[in-house]
Amino acid sequence: MAGDIEKFSSFIAENKGKRKFKQTVELAVNFKGIDFTKQDNKLNVEVSLPYSKGKVKRIAVFATDKSIMDEAARNGVQVLDGNEIAAIAADSKRLNSLLEYDLVAQPNLMPLIAKNLGQFLGPRNKMPKPLIGVTLSGIANELNKRISVRNRGKNLPTIHCVVGTEDMDPKQIYDNVNEVVGSLTKKVGSSHIRSAYVKLTMSKPFRLM
């Protein structure tokens, strides 16, 4: 689906390690024949990748339970005091700081979060995921494999997302790309996809399809 794996791997190899920082690998998909100004056509696709993007997300958990707080400390997850939810809602600086994280929450705090923070977090697609039947380490791994593909800007006929980092195995990045392209194809149909490219942060783009 994403083209020749050997050419793709060569592209990654030729462009990696040339900067003093770790470059991300970014995917751009261009569409045709879709009017994204229409609400029904807007994209909001959750994709679960086969491999982590290599770029660890910042995660924060709303909690009051000591065992959850201790697990958060062991896994590098920021703790947001569940007793402070109303205070966070009333403080614009603390409220905006929530957007820096992927949020999870102790399940019994979800109604309080919805009441106080729902109007702010909901429209931004940032409502916390409840910790039900999963550990913090497990959900951290899951979140690092998940991306949201959404229209941004002025409803331009293109999407951009991170699918890996230059130090990953090229085959893993290739599989991540195929998962995103496959999900978008199911959503809009292959006839509406004009082209797809990948690039490292500072490289020229490489055409996949």
C-alpha positions as CSV (number, residue, x, y, z in Angstrom):
1,M,0.0,0.0,0.0
2,A,2.8,2.4,0.9
3,G,5.0,1.4,-2.1
4,D,8.3,-0.4,-2.3
5,I,9.7,-1.3,1.2
6,E,13.3,-1.4,-0.1
7,K,13.1,2.1,-1.6
8,F,11.4,3.3,1.6
9,S,14.2,1.8,3.8
10,S,16.9,3.4,1.6
11,F,15.2,6.8,1.9
12,I,15.2,6.5,5.7
13,A,18.9,5.3,5.8
14,E,20.0,8.1,3.5
15,N,18.5,10.8,5.6
16,K,18.9,9.6,9.2
17,G,21.7,10.8,11.6
18,K,22.4,14.0,9.7
19,R,21.1,16.3,12.5
20,K,22.1,17.0,16.1
21,F,18.6,16.0,17.2
22,K,16.4,12.9,16.7
23,Q,14.3,13.6,13.6
24,T,10.7,12.5,13.5
25,V,9.2,10.7,10.4
26,E,6.1,12.5,9.2
27,L,3.4,11.3,6.9
28,A,1.4,13.6,4.6
29,V,-1.7,12.4,2.8
30,N,-3.4,14.6,0.1
31,F,-7.0,14.1,-0.8
32,K,-9.1,15.0,-3.9
33,G,-12.8,15.3,-4.5
34,I,-13.8,15.9,-0.9
35,D,-15.2,19.2,0.4
36,F,-13.8,19.4,3.9
37,T,-15.8,22.5,4.7
38,K,-18.8,20.3,5.1
39,Q,-19.2,18.9,8.6
40,D,-20.1,15.4,7.4
41,N,-16.8,15.2,5.5
42,K,-14.4,16.3,8.3
43,L,-11.9,13.7,9.3
44,N,-11.5,12.6,12.9
45,V,-9.9,9.1,12.7
46,E,-8.3,7.3,15.6
47,V,-5.6,5.0,14.4
48,S,-3.9,2.3,16.6
49,L,-0.5,1.8,15.1
50,P,1.3,-1.6,15.2
51,Y,4.4,0.1,16.7
52,S,5.0,3.0,18.9
53,K,5.8,6.2,17.1
54,G,9.1,6.3,19.0
55,K,8.2,9.8,20.3
56,V,6.9,9.3,23.9
57,K,3.8,11.3,24.7
58,R,3.4,13.3,28.0
59,I,0.8,11.6,30.0
60,A,-1.0,12.9,33.1
61,V,-3.5,11.1,35.4
62,F,-6.3,12.5,37.5
63,A,-6.1,10.5,40.8
64,T,-6.7,10.5,44.5
65,D,-5.9,6.8,45.0
66,K,-2.4,6.4,46.5
67,S,-1.7,3.1,44.5
68,I,-2.4,4.9,41.2
69,M,-0.2,7.9,42.3
70,D,2.6,5.5,43.2
71,E,2.3,3.7,39.8
72,A,2.3,7.0,38.1
73,A,5.6,7.9,39.8
74,R,7.1,4.6,38.7
75,N,6.1,5.2,35.1
76,G,7.0,8.9,34.7
77,V,3.3,9.9,34.5
78,Q,2.3,13.3,35.9
79,V,-0.3,13.2,38.7
80,L,-3.1,15.7,38.8
81,D,-4.8,15.8,42.2
82,G,-8.4,14.7,41.8
83,N,-9.3,17.0,44.7
84,E,-8.1,20.0,42.7
85,I,-10.4,19.5,39.6
86,A,-12.7,22.4,40.4
87,A,-9.7,24.6,41.2
88,I,-8.0,23.7,37.9
89,A,-11.2,24.6,36.0
90,A,-11.2,28.1,37.6
91,D,-7.5,28.8,36.8
92,S,-6.9,29.5,33.1
93,K,-3.1,28.8,33.3
94,R,-3.6,25.4,34.9
95,L,-6.5,24.7,32.5
96,N,-4.4,25.4,29.4
97,S,-1.5,23.3,30.8
98,L,-3.7,20.3,30.5
99,L,-3.4,20.5,26.7
100,E,0.2,19.5,27.0
101,Y,-0.7,16.0,28.0
102,D,-2.7,12.9,27.0
103,L,-5.0,12.6,29.9
104,V,-6.2,9.5,31.8
105,A,-8.3,9.4,35.0
106,Q,-9.3,7.3,38.0
107,P,-12.8,6.1,36.9
108,N,-14.8,7.5,39.8
109,L,-13.4,11.0,39.0
110,M,-14.8,11.0,35.4
111,P,-18.2,12.6,36.4
112,L,-16.5,15.4,38.2
113,I,-14.1,15.9,35.3
114,A,-17.0,16.0,32.9
115,K,-18.8,18.6,35.0
116,N,-15.9,20.9,35.6
117,L,-13.6,20.4,32.6
118,G,-15.8,18.9,29.9
119,Q,-16.7,22.2,28.1
120,F,-13.0,23.0,27.8
121,L,-11.5,19.5,27.1
122,G,-14.3,18.0,25.0
123,P,-14.2,20.3,21.9
124,R,-10.4,19.9,21.9
125,N,-10.7,16.1,21.9
126,K,-8.7,15.9,25.1
127,M,-11.2,14.3,27.6
128,P,-9.4,11.8,29.8
129,K,-9.6,8.0,29.2
130,P,-10.8,6.2,32.3
131,L,-8.4,3.7,33.8
132,I,-10.6,0.6,33.5
133,G,-9.1,-2.8,33.2
134,V,-5.7,-1.5,32.3
135,T,-2.5,-0.4,34.1
136,L,-0.9,3.0,33.7
137,S,2.1,1.4,32.1
138,G,-0.3,-0.4,29.7
139,I,-2.2,2.7,28.8
140,A,1.0,4.7,28.3
141,N,2.1,2.0,25.8
142,E,-1.3,2.2,24.1
143,L,-1.3,6.0,23.9
144,N,2.2,6.0,22.3
145,K,0.8,3.8,19.5
146,R,-2.3,5.9,18.9
147,I,-2.7,8.9,16.7
148,S,-5.7,11.1,15.9
149,V,-5.9,12.1,12.2
150,R,-8.0,15.3,11.9
151,N,-8.4,18.2,9.6
152,R,-6.5,21.2,10.7
153,G,-6.3,24.8,9.5
154,K,-8.7,26.1,6.9
155,N,-10.0,22.7,5.9
156,L,-7.1,22.0,3.6
157,P,-7.3,18.7,1.6
158,T,-4.3,17.2,3.4
159,I,-3.4,15.7,6.7
160,H,-0.1,15.4,8.5
161,C,0.9,13.1,11.3
162,V,4.0,11.6,13.0
163,V,4.5,7.9,12.3
164,G,8.0,7.3,13.8
165,T,11.5,8.5,14.5
166,E,14.7,8.1,12.5
167,D,16.2,5.6,15.0
168,M,13.3,3.1,14.5
169,D,13.5,0.0,12.3
170,P,12.4,1.3,8.8
171,K,10.0,-1.8,8.6
172,Q,8.2,-0.7,11.7
173,I,7.8,2.9,10.4
174,Y,6.6,1.4,7.1
175,D,4.0,-0.7,8.9
176,N,2.8,2.4,10.8
177,V,2.5,4.3,7.5
178,N,0.4,1.5,6.0
179,E,-1.9,1.4,9.0
180,V,-2.6,5.1,8.7
181,V,-3.1,5.0,4.9
182,G,-5.2,1.9,5.2
183,S,-7.5,3.5,7.8
184,L,-7.9,6.7,5.7
185,T,-8.6,4.6,2.6
186,K,-11.4,2.8,4.5
187,K,-12.8,6.1,5.6
188,V,-12.8,8.1,2.3
189,G,-12.2,5.5,-0.4
190,S,-9.1,5.0,-2.5
191,S,-10.4,7.2,-5.3
192,H,-10.3,10.2,-2.9
193,I,-6.6,9.8,-2.0
194,R,-4.4,11.9,-4.4
195,S,-1.0,11.1,-3.0
196,A,1.0,10.2,0.1
197,Y,4.5,11.3,1.1
198,V,6.9,10.8,4.1
199,K,9.7,13.0,5.2
200,L,12.1,13.3,8.1
201,T,12.0,16.6,10.0
202,M,14.7,18.1,7.8
203,S,14.6,16.0,4.7
204,K,13.0,16.3,1.3
205,P,9.7,14.4,0.9
206,F,9.6,10.9,-0.5
207,R,6.5,9.9,-2.5
208,L,4.8,6.7,-1.4
209,M,1.8,6.7,-3.7
